[in-house]
């Protein structure tokens, strides 16, 4: 059985897609009074905007058995700003966006509760939890002033325009990450035309010896960015542990650790972007295993290598690019893809196969690498069920998909 995502969406006549563009802001945002604005925004959002609405919902149910909706919590945020002059420094729509996040957290909580999953009740957030704030209506609180971005309470900020802006800017989110500031612009862009057909179909086996092996026998080596940067990370972490808590030197050492982690993350994401782009450009049909990575990392011997490989971000980017380009991506049941002979006239099962066995020799005469054999089985299994399991996905369903949300994996993983 295969879980198929059709990347050939049914596009409405006037459909629009969402595109997020991060731009680096000038370090001037961190100096003088601007950093004080940032420090004031965090506790105001968490106490008045976010956790205040969370407490209102929680106590209203515990005491009165009454549900509180979004409009009531937005009114609470307005009363908070009117009561405390300190909160007036926070832009009104920014407070609304934080209240909206609390509402989305409750919606997700009830959705998981109805689905029988672990519900995960929304929790109170500390003053250091918020590392970003949003202007949900571009032109109100945030607007372009020449080549600079003018922000409420901050002023004109220099931006590194490393690429042209596509489409119409809808929202702006200011993000503080590893000591650097970014402006994430959410733009509304028209749907791009689908890529021309290539007639190529490919199966992909994700593994740890190399990053992936295709059904054509091509191998992409695993760059292992985290392990490569682990020596430097070890040094900066040791330096951090020697610093006195609460001191300025500890803050500088912590920033060095954060930037090392950020560097590794950027390397992994950049590699996944380029690899997924190449696969989508050259193939019409792509088949992968529906691996449950969350369960696989419970193996303490392989967890670091699995997370370092970046399977999750690769599958996410591959799916998003395929939908946009009009390609098809299929996730199949991984059970016995490595342990079955890929010869369609044989289909023998290698029952004594272990992870140490990397080459297969079958009695039918088949002799090839284990990962290559698995990739062929993945492609064949996807093609057998491609029509029975096909699901048409309208483009509107992907318009609000977050770039950091993983693709849906609905099938259990099996023996490897």
Residue, then its C-alpha position, 0 to 999 in steps of 0.5 A: x500500500x502506498x500513501x500518495x501525494x499528487x503534486x499536480x494540484x487542481x488550480x483555481x483560476x485566480x489562485x495565489x500561493x504564499x512565499x516566505x522570504x527571510x532578509x538579514x537586518x542591520x546590526x544597528x537594530x541591536x544597539x541603543x534604545x532598539x534593544x530595549x524595545x526588544x526586551x520590553x516586547x518579550x515580557x509584554x507579549x508573554x504576560x499580557x498578550x500570550x499567557x494572559x489569554x491562556x490564563x483567561x481560557x484556563x480559569x474560565x473553564x475551571x471556574x465557570x465551565x465556559x469556553x473563551x473564543x478568540x474575540x474575547x481574548x483579543x478584547x482582553x489584550x486591548x484592556x491590558x494595553x489600556x490599563x498598563x502604560x508599559x504595554x502601550x509600547x507594544x504595537x496593537x496588531x502584534x498583541x493580536x498575533x500573539x493571542x492568535x497563536x494561543x487560539x491556534x494552540x487550543x485548536x491543535x489541542x482539541x484536534x489531537x484530543x478528538x483524534x485520540x492522540x496525546x493532547x498536549x495542553x498549551x503551557x504558560x511561556x516564560x519571558x525568554x520564550x518569544x524570539x520574534x514578533x509579527x506585524x500581521x498587516x504590511x503597511x501598518x506598523x511595518x512598511x518599506x521606506x526606500x531601501x529600508x524597513x520602517x518598524x513601529x517603535x524601532x524606526x528605519x532599519x537597513x536591510x540586506x536585500x539579497x534577492x528581489x521581492x516576488x509578489x505582494x507583501x502581506x505580513x512581516x515577522x521580525x526574528x532574533x536568532x543566534x544574535x542576528x535579526x531577520x525580517x521574514x516577509x510573507x508574500x502572495x505570489x501567483x502560481x508558477x507554471x508546471x515544469x515540462x515532463x521528463x518521463x523519468x520515474x525514480x525510487x529513493x532509499x534513505x540510509x545512513x551509509x550514504x544519504x540516499x541511493x536511487x533506483x538507477x544506482x546513483x548514490x549521494x554521499x552523506x555530508x554529516x555536517x554535525x559530526x564535521x562541526x562537532x570538534x568546534x562545537x565541543x570547544x565553544x561548549x567547554x568555554x561556555x561551561x567555564x563562564x559564570x552564570x549571569x555574566x557578560x562573558x557567559x552571554x558571549x560564549x552562549x552566542x558562540x554556541x548558538x552560532x555554531x548550531x545555526x551554521x550546521x543547520x544552515x549547511x544541512x538546509x542548503x544541501x537539502x534545498x539543492x538536492x530536492x531541487x535537482x530531483x524535482x527538476x529531473x523526475x516526474x515521479x518520485x517514490x520514498x519510504x514513509x519512515x517514522x523518524x520520531x520512532x527511529x531516533x529512539x535507538x540511542x546508537x543511531x539517533x545522532x546519525x539519523x538526525x544529522x542526515x536531515x531526512x525530515x527536512x529533505x522530505x519536507x522540501x522535496x514534497x513542497x517543491x514537487x507540489x509547486x512544480x506539478x510532480x508526484x511524490x509517493x510514500x510507501x510502506x518501508x517493510x521488507x524493501x531491503x530484505x526482498x529481491x528486486x527481481x520481479x520473477x524472484x521476490x525472495x526474502x533474505x531472512x538472515x540479513x543484518x544491517x552489516x550486510x551491504x551487498x546482496x547475492x540472490x540465487x536468481x543471479x541478482x547481485x547489487x548493493x543493498x540500498x540499490x535493491x531497496x530503491x528498486x523495490x520502493x519504486x516498484x511498490x509505488x507504481x503498483x499502487x499509484x492509482x489505487x492510493x492516489x489523492x488529488x491535492x488542491x493548491x489551496x490546501x498547500x497555500x498555508x503550509x509552514x516551511x518547518x512542518x513535516x510531510x504527513x507520514x501515515x504508514x508504519x515502518x517495517x523491518x529494514 
